[in-house]
Amino acid sequence: MSPPTLLRTKAPLRISFAGGGTDVSPYPEERGGAVLNCTVNKYAYATLATRENNEATTVHSLDFDTSVNYGPSDDRTYTGELDLVTAALRTLEKDPAVAGRLGGLEMFLHSDAPPGSGLGGSSTMAVALVGVLQRYLSMPWTSYDVAEIAYRIEREEMAKKGGRQDQYAASFGGFNFMEFGKNGTVVNPLKIPREILNELQYRLLLCYTGTRHLDDEIIKSQQNNYREGRKDTVASLDAMKALAVEMKNNLLRGNIDEMGRLLHAGWELKKRLTSGISNPLIDHLYEKAREAGALGGKLTGAGGGGYLLLFADFSRRRKIAEVVEKAGGHVVDFSFEMNGVQSWQVRS
């Protein structure tokens, strides 16, 4: 009996600098959205092993110590456990080139970020799943294809609220300026000199607030406000889109200090989209960081919790970290990741 094939994939999580929310339908289809983001060295991992003489598929979540078994004739019903995997299998099996080829597998999933972190964890895991299955099936999917399949898994099959930037960030990797419209998505990779990247990374602090955010409720409220034509929401989204363009231009020119000012301006705009984006704990952390010398910052996700990204006055960086820790946050190390989803075969 031949040894099992063992494949592994990792997809990077992202931090969003500006424009997050303008990628959430129906705003981009009607007015056009724009987001500036980058990926970091925190990952979602998927491992796939083949099993001979076994048509069933078993999936293990190493984070939640949970397993789900799918029989060969299973109708892939949602049970509340590992529904993202169920949705991925259901979505891929609609492709005639894939149907009937997803049995006899064992998969293991793991993420570096807790759920509700605001780093795009669910979408990144969807990209990791698509990536490892692409490798197994030898499918000729492009980075755009992988992102769109992951998007369909979450937004269409699961009907999970959210935008498009997370899937595209994980698929492409690096620094990207993304444009969203009724005719699709365009990813513009940014070629930023290494010395600018080094300085930007030195000036940034990533702080875990210790609380989860609830994307669905916040995004649903934002969508309702936009559909109702509420002036604050529409004007804020328009301003956030313009700010993403301004931030991208300043970054390319090496105007690092402007990043702090623009992050702060973007955070103030974001809080006007809907209620629940901030809360007293987040406000307290941010105010303490600003008092200690942070020039700006924002939550990295839809709002309500997760990670707080801070831009530091370089001479006060250590003091800001101390103050944030004392106020109940947790500063974590990170670095920029310039690659998107990567797959490889494990050699025994």
Buried (B, 14 or more C-beta within 10 A) or exposed (E): EEEBBBBBBBBBBBBBBBBBBBBBBEBBEEBBBBBBBBBBEBBBBBBBBBBEEEEBBBBBBEBEEEBBEBEEEBEBEEEEEBBBBBBBBBBBBEEEEBEEBBBBBBBBBBBBBBEBBBBBBBBBBBBBBBBBBBBBBEBEBEBBBBBBBBBBBBBEBBEBBBBBBBBBBBBBBBBBBBBBBEEEBBBEBBEBEEEBBEBBEEBBBBBBBEEBBBBEBBBBBBBEBBEEEBEEBBEBBBBBBBBBBBBBEBBBEEBBBBBBBBBBBBBEBBBBBBEBBBBEBBEBBBEBBBEBBBBBBBBBBBBBBBBBBBBBBEEBBEBBBEBBEEBBBEBBEBEBBBEBBBBEEEEE
